[in-house]
Amino acid sequence: MNDTPQHPTANTNTAWTPGDAEELYAVKTWSAGFFGVNDKGHVCVHPLPGEDLAIDIPEVIDAAVKEGCSFPLILRFQDIISARVRRLNLTFREAIDEAGYEGEYRSIYPIKVNQLHEVVAEVMEAGKPFNLGLECGSRAELMAALALVSDDTLLLCNGVKDHSMLTLMLNAQQLGQQVLPVIEKYSEFEQLMVLADQRGLVGDKAPRLGVRVKLSTRGAGRWFESGGSGSKFGLTVPELVKLVHELEKRRLREHLALLHFHLGSQISDTQVLRTAVREIAQFYADLQERGVPVQYLDVGGGLGVNYGGSYGGEYEDVESSINYGLKEYANVVVFAVKDICQERSVPMPTLLSESGRALTAHHSMLVVPLLGVHRPDAPPMPEPLAEQPAVVKRMQAAAKEASHVHTRGKLTEVIHDAQEAQLEAEQLARLGYLNIEHLAFVESLYWRTAREVLQRFAALDIEPRPAEQLELEKQLTDLYLCDFSVFQSILDHWAIGQVFPVMPLDRLDEEPRRRGQIVDLTCDSDGKISQYVSSNANKAWLPLHDYRPGEPYYLGVFLVGAYQEILGDAHNLLGRVGEAHVYASADEPGNFWIEETIKAISIKDMLSTVQYFPSDLDRRMTELIRRKIEAGVVKPAEGMRILNNYTKRLDDSTYCDTDSVAAPQG
Ligand SMILES: *Cc1c(COP(=O)(O)O)cnc(C)c1O
């Protein structure tokens, strides 16, 4: 089992180039222009759109390691955040100009998408010229946001609101901040009015508010239940009308400032969006006509990111990709509202969108080092001397047959025979009718047969590939064990099958000839990446380079800046990973500088979150070792060495030391 190419790509005649790698990993389809492959065969990033500046990612990794970062490592390209903020706002401005829309657009950043202070600060900084606002959905988020916003920043508060949250918001309104509670349930409105009455907030001083409306339009995509009449949030139309009556009774009709809907994240089709926008725009016009001067129309989140390959449904996982670009999204919103406002002769509102994913997904990537490669097939075995049971003979026959059949029909037959024999051998062994030597022999023959049959299938070059061939490719795939946890760093891949682009960060000037599947450190069979983005027909594995022990090999997981970092779950107590925050600058060597690094969570801190406290652990270990010394199991010096080693490890990160793993190698 050396490095016979498992996966010679279509390009076998001409020399492999970095451009071929870019093609193979479908970089152009997901990178939004931010990532590419350079002449050295390294992945590079272009964080400043419209400028030539490129940053070599392996160079950034080296610099981060010199600054003390450990793996896995998040690299944050802060300039990409500002580029996305500008792009979204300028695109809406363009659509507004083209449509002759008589109103403006403001984007609202929902901080739940990535609450890291540096990320929110970067979004706000880039959003200043565009009057960007924030959205929060819980008390903790509200408390963070209240301290960040200036007087003219719009701050929307969705989600379930209790008495204390409403009080925080009323206080902020009293201070002159532009904070709007967005009413999700009618009882919140009642509570708000009671609070206002108690505090004597009437007339001008009465609370201003927004309303989330349950539309009859349902979203399309994984999160569709967020919209539609069955959704958890929002007022029904009768409730909205009742609320308006109540405001009118209180002479507060101009205090209803905003109408909002949210269809769910990653809208996969703009048709649904158009229907929803038209629906809410009609409600808006109705309110305008009856003299309720709603100022903002908020179309919520859902602006999609193309994670998984091409536009237009060519790629099978439609919900990981989207069928529209930013411009189309903006056009749909702007034109739909304009048409209805014109038809009904009402003023055009300020448009808001709460796009979070689209602003932050691209800016961060996860670097995971390869720890070793495991090949699932068994090494060849000598034939056992004892009398061969029938099942062994059958496997031998299949193996022999495999070496001289050529047709699709025959190959299919042979592999089915081999699979049957393998299954039967396992059953017999379980019942005690086949000994371990014979079982091992059968299994080794099975793998030899499978490899042989797969090679012959590949030589036939049948398109589309037969199911047996696809299945064998998957079975005969190398497992690339990497230093990370799916549950901590790409939870959505496990939870909802969200696809993230993954590719090697170097050696891209070399053809990747192995079939690989990436598995993580957790002791869980789900701890793996099971679907890949590539131009390869089979998405169950990724073409990767052969492993060279002792030589670092890094894989990048891209577009992880939205949701993943914050959803992360401490499965197996693998905790928060380290980070390096990178800025582009043409004046620096390599075109970048690292502004800040954040250390990964230590074992000590991770354990404390589940109530194991370092002082207690230390005390128990000290006690244990004292007893062992007293009992003469170890000498005092040895005992102290063991104790010190334990204590020191508490400060380590929760992941592996990349260079000292006993790497499995097939
Ligand atoms: C989650 C959420 C968003 C963000 O949606 P994206 O698809 O990330 O843009 C916006 N608004 C509300 C109310 C949300 O719950």
The ligand as an SDF file (V2000), in Angstrom:
LIG
                    3D

 15 15  0  0  0  0  0  0  0  0999 V2000
  -31.0860   34.9630   12.8640 C   0  0  0  0  0  0  0  0  0  0  0  0
  -31.8080   36.1500   12.4810 C   0  0  0  0  0  0  0  0  0  0  0  0
  -31.2630   37.0100   11.5130 C   0  0  0  0  0  0  0  0  0  0  0  0
  -30.0010   36.7220   10.7540 C   0  0  0  0  0  0  0  0  0  0  0  0
  -30.2540   35.9740    9.6160 O   0  0  0  0  0  0  0  0  0  0  0  0
  -29.1250   35.7280    8.4970 P   0  0  0  0  0  0  0  0  0  0  0  0
  -29.7330   34.7040    7.6460 O   0  0  0  0  0  0  0  0  0  0  0  0
  -27.8940   35.3000    9.1850 O   0  0  0  0  0  0  0  0  0  0  0  0
  -28.9050   36.9830    7.7730 O   0  0  0  0  0  0  0  0  0  0  0  0
  -31.9540   38.1680   11.2490 C   0  0  0  0  0  0  0  0  0  0  0  0
  -33.1020   38.4670   11.8860 N   0  0  0  0  0  0  0  0  0  0  0  0
  -33.6550   37.6470   12.8200 C   0  0  0  0  0  0  0  0  0  0  0  0
  -34.8990   38.0310   13.4850 C   0  0  0  0  0  0  0  0  0  0  0  0
  -33.0300   36.4710   13.1400 C   0  0  0  0  0  0  0  0  0  0  0  0
  -33.5810   35.6510   14.0330 O   0  0  0  0  0  0  0  0  0  0  0  0
  1  2  1  0
  2  3  1  0
  2 14  2  0
  3  4  1  0
  3 10  2  0
  4  5  1  0
  5  6  1  0
  6  7  2  0
  6  8  1  0
  6  9  1  0
 10 11  1  0
 11 12  2  0
 12 13  1  0
 12 14  1  0
 14 15  1  0
M  END
$$$$
